[in-house]
Amino acid sequence: MPQGRALAYSLSHDAEVWRWCVYDEDGETVADGAHPTQDAAQAAVDLTLRRAGGDRRVTA
């Protein structure tokens, strides 16, 4: 994935887990997952954004 790409993410809770998804500027899914806690899900999002080289225009 090119460096400096604009990324966005969603974080939502369902009955049992926190689900997250990171999207590129075209709306394509870069990564997604589910974790038992909000903190764990947010940490996974943060790690994904760092690894993907997203710029500071990240939106939630």
For each residue, the residues with C-beta under 8 A, 3 or more apart:
1: 5 24 30 52 53
2: 5 53
3: 53
4: 53 54 55
5: 1 2 24 25 52 53 54 55
6: 24 25 54 55 57 58
7: 22 23 24 25 30 49 52 54 55 57 58
8: 22 23 58 59 60
9: 20 21 22 23 45 48 49 58 59 60
10: 20 21 23 60
11: 18 19 20 38 41 42 45 60
12: 18 19 20
13: 17 18 19 38
14: 17 19
15:
16: 36
17: 13 14 34 35 36 41
18: 11 12 13 34 35 36 37 38 40 41
19: 11 12 13 14 32 33 34 41
20: 9 10 11 12 32 33 34 35 41 42 44 45
21: 9 10 29 31 32
22: 7 8 9 29 30 31 32 45 48 49 52
23: 7 8 9 10 27 28 29 30
24: 1 5 6 7 27 28 30
25: 5 6 7
26:
27: 23 24
28: 23 24
29: 21 22 23 32
30: 1 7 22 23 24 48 52
31: 21 22 48 52
32: 19 20 21 22 29
33: 19 20 41 44
34: 17 18 19 20 41
35: 17 18 20 40 41 44
36: 16 17 18 40
37: 18 40 41
38: 11 13 18 41 42
39: 42 43
40: 18 35 36 37 43 44
41: 11 17 18 19 20 33 34 35 37 38 44 45
42: 11 20 38 39 45 46
43: 39 40 46 47
44: 20 33 35 40 41 47 48
45: 9 11 20 22 41 42 48 49
46: 42 43 49 50
47: 43 44 50 51
48: 9 22 30 31 44 45 51 52
49: 7 9 22 45 46 52 54 58
50: 46 47 53 54
51: 47 48
52: 1 5 7 22 30 31 48 49
53: 1 2 3 4 5 50
54: 4 5 6 7 49 50 57 58
55: 4 5 6 7 58
56:
57: 6 7 54
58: 6 7 8 9 49 54 55
59: 8 9
60: 8 9 10 11
